[in-house]
Amino acid sequence: MVRLGGKSTTRTEALLIRNQQTDFRFSRWDHDVINDFKFEIETRAMVLTSSFRQYLQSSTGYAELMSHLELEEAKFYAAFKVPKSDDGMTVMGKGGRVADEFYLIRRWRRGGDPEIFSDAPNVLEAHEIWSMPKASRQAIVNHWVEKIRKDEVERLCKTASRYNIIVDELNRKFREKDGYILESKRIIGCTTTAAAKYTRQIREAAPDVVLVEEAGEILESHIVTALGHTAKQLILIGDHQYAP
């Protein structure tokens, strides 16, 4: 008999799975797999930490907006693309300010006009964009910012999800020893929590009889968790609950 679960008494401590003697040994190939998992976990942990720190410190500036428009809003991106000088000279706006690569989107966001680039072909083709009222422009910018932040969160979640998958794979590898022990036992005793935790190992042990104590206090979903395709008999012990 073996017992799954964290709690025990002096009488049942010897039955805990961690206290079982076994001849199970990982092969050299198994150790290589484990080391690969550990290396990937360490690598992804650093990437996840860095990604989360960048997310907390990130701000949606004009560079991020233009990158988003280039991929998602081609018309707006074309409208805000600052024309290059034909002679290679630096273009200056009114007031002596340099017309940098964000000059047009900055003026558009603030409700202004194209100013020195009013006759540029890409600006003339985007008349509807430049004729928008300031309130409409701000609403559109807010939508872009929300989309950018949402994409950042999705990327962060994917990174975290992949990290969790590798951790689960490593834990599953380590639990091959537990599965080996369970397959060698005639009786497996466990709580519903342990049944959920060791679902795969219990099913691989292929128990044909499942006995549930105090069944009236246990949810059906918890019982189903312990059932595998090999189960031939389910025994429920305990008073059934019913409405008076």
C-alpha positions in Angstrom: 0.0 0.0 0.0 1.1 3.6 -0.7 -0.4 6.8 0.5 -0.5 10.1 -1.4 -0.9 13.4 0.5 1.1 15.8 2.6 -0.3 14.9 6.1 0.4 11.8 8.0 0.5 10.3 11.5 3.3 8.2 13.1 1.4 5.0 12.0 0.9 6.1 8.4 4.2 8.0 7.8 5.9 4.9 6.4 3.2 4.6 3.7 3.9 8.0 2.2 5.1 7.8 -1.4 8.3 9.8 -0.5 9.2 7.1 2.0 8.9 4.1 -0.3 11.9 2.1 -1.2 12.4 1.5 -4.9 14.9 0.3 -7.4 13.8 3.0 -9.9 16.8 4.9 -11.5 16.9 7.6 -14.1 19.0 6.6 -17.1 21.8 8.8 -18.6 19.3 9.9 -21.3 16.8 10.9 -18.5 19.4 13.0 -16.8 20.2 14.7 -20.1 16.5 15.5 -20.5 16.3 16.9 -17.0 19.4 19.0 -17.4 17.9 20.4 -20.7 14.7 21.3 -18.9 16.6 23.0 -16.1 18.6 25.0 -18.5 15.6 26.1 -20.4 13.8 27.0 -17.2 16.7 29.2 -16.1 16.9 30.8 -19.5 13.1 31.5 -19.7 13.1 32.7 -16.1 15.6 35.4 -17.0 13.6 36.3 -20.1 10.4 36.4 -18.1 11.9 38.6 -15.4 13.3 41.0 -18.0 10.1 41.1 -20.0 8.0 41.9 -16.9 10.4 44.6 -15.9 10.3 46.2 -19.3 6.5 46.0 -19.3 6.3 47.9 -16.0 8.8 50.5 -17.2 7.4 50.8 -20.8 5.7 53.9 -22.1 3.8 54.3 -25.3 5.8 57.0 -27.1 5.8 58.1 -30.8 8.3 55.3 -31.7 5.9 52.7 -30.4 3.0 54.3 -32.1 4.7 54.5 -35.5 5.8 50.8 -35.2 2.2 49.8 -34.4 0.9 51.9 -37.4 3.4 50.4 -39.8 2.0 46.9 -39.0 -1.6 47.6 -38.3 -2.6 51.0 -39.8 -0.9 51.5 -43.2 -2.9 54.6 -44.2 -2.1 56.4 -41.0 1.6 55.3 -41.2 1.9 56.7 -44.7 0.2 60.0 -43.6 2.7 60.5 -40.8 5.8 59.5 -42.7 8.1 62.5 -42.7 9.5 63.1 -46.3 13.2 63.1 -46.6 15.1 66.2 -47.8 16.2 65.9 -51.4 19.5 67.7 -50.7 20.2 65.8 -47.5 19.8 69.0 -45.4 18.0 69.0 -42.1 14.5 70.2 -42.4 13.4 72.8 -39.9 9.9 73.5 -38.8 8.4 76.9 -37.8 10.0 78.2 -34.7 13.4 76.7 -35.6 12.6 73.2 -34.4 14.0 70.2 -36.3 11.4 68.2 -38.2 12.4 64.8 -36.9 10.8 61.5 -37.9 7.9 62.0 -35.4 7.1 65.6 -36.5 3.9 64.8 -38.4 2.4 62.4 -35.9 3.2 64.7 -33.1 1.4 67.6 -34.8 -1.5 65.5 -35.7 -1.9 64.1 -32.2 -1.9 67.7 -30.8 -4.6 68.8 -33.2 -2.3 70.7 -35.5 -1.9 70.7 -39.3 1.1 69.3 -41.4 2.6 72.8 -41.4 5.7 72.8 -43.6 4.7 69.4 -45.1 1.2 70.5 -46.2 2.2 70.0 -49.9 3.8 66.6 -49.4 2.2 63.9 -51.6 1.6 61.5 -48.7 -0.1 64.3 -46.7 -2.3 65.4 -49.6 -3.4 61.8 -50.1 -4.4 61.6 -46.4 -6.8 64.6 -46.4 -9.4 62.8 -44.4 -6.9 61.9 -41.7 -5.6 65.5 -41.4 -9.1 66.9 -41.4 -10.2 65.0 -38.3 -11.1 67.1 -35.2 -8.8 67.0 -32.2 -11.3 64.9 -30.1 -11.5 62.2 -32.8 -7.7 62.1 -33.1 -7.3 61.7 -29.3 -9.9 58.9 -29.3 -8.0 57.1 -32.1 -4.6 57.5 -30.3 -6.1 56.1 -27.1 -7.3 53.1 -29.1 -3.8 52.5 -30.5 -2.3 52.8 -27.0 -4.8 50.3 -25.6 -4.0 47.9 -28.4 -0.3 48.2 -28.0 -0.6 47.6 -24.2 -2.8 44.6 -24.9 -0.3 43.1 -27.3 2.4 43.6 -24.7 0.4 41.8 -22.1 -0.4 38.9 -24.5 3.3 38.5 -25.3 4.1 38.6 -21.6 1.5 35.9 -20.9 2.8 33.7 -23.7 6.3 33.9 -22.2 4.9 33.0 -18.7 2.8 30.2 -20.2 5.8 28.7 -21.9 7.8 28.9 -18.7 5.0 27.1 -16.8 4.8 24.4 -19.4 8.5 23.6 -19.1 8.3 23.6 -15.3 5.3 21.2 -15.5 7.3 19.0 -17.9 10.2 18.8 -15.5 7.9 18.0 -12.6 6.2 15.3 -14.7 9.7 13.9 -15.4 10.5 13.7 -11.8 7.2 12.1 -11.0 8.0 9.1 -13.3 9.5 7.6 -10.1 6.1 8.1 -8.4 4.4 6.4 -11.3 6.7 3.5 -11.1 6.0 3.1 -7.3 2.2 3.4 -7.8 2.2 0.7 -10.5 3.9 -1.7 -8.1 1.2 -1.2 -5.4 -2.1 -3.0 -4.9 -3.7 -0.2 -2.9 -3.3 3.5 -3.4 -4.7 5.8 -0.7 -5.0 9.5 -1.3 -7.0 12.6 -0.7 -9.0 14.3 -3.5 -6.3 16.9 -3.7 -3.7 14.3 -4.2 -5.9 12.5 -6.8 -6.0 15.7 -8.8 -2.2 16.3 -8.4 -1.3 12.7 -9.3 -4.0 12.2 -12.0 -1.6 11.1 -14.7 0.4 8.7 -12.4 -2.8 7.2 -11.0 -4.3 6.5 -14.4 -1.0 5.0 -15.6 -1.2 2.7 -12.6 -4.5 1.6 -14.0 -6.6 0.9 -10.8 -9.7 -1.2 -11.6 -11.5 -0.4 -8.3 -12.0 3.1 -6.9 -13.3 3.3 -3.3 -14.4 6.7 -2.0 -14.8 7.3 1.8 -17.3 9.9 3.1 -18.6 10.1 -0.5 -21.5 12.3 0.6 -19.1 15.1 1.4 -17.2 14.9 -1.9 -18.1 16.6 -5.2 -18.7 14.4 -8.2 -16.1 16.2 -10.2 -13.5 15.2 -7.6 -14.5 11.6 -7.9 -14.4 11.7 -11.7 -10.8 13.0 -11.4 -9.8 9.7 -9.8 -11.5 7.5 -12.4 -9.5 6.2 -15.3 -10.5 4.1 -18.4 -9.4 1.0 -16.5 -11.8 1.4 -13.6 -14.4 -1.4 -13.4 -15.9 -0.7 -10.1 -16.7 2.5 -8.0 -17.6 2.0 -4.4 -19.0 5.0 -2.5 -19.0 4.8 1.3 -20.9 7.4 3.4 -24.3 8.8 4.0 -25.8 10.4 0.9 -26.9 14.0 1.1 -30.5 14.9 0.2 -32.9 17.8 0.7 -35.4 17.2 3.5 
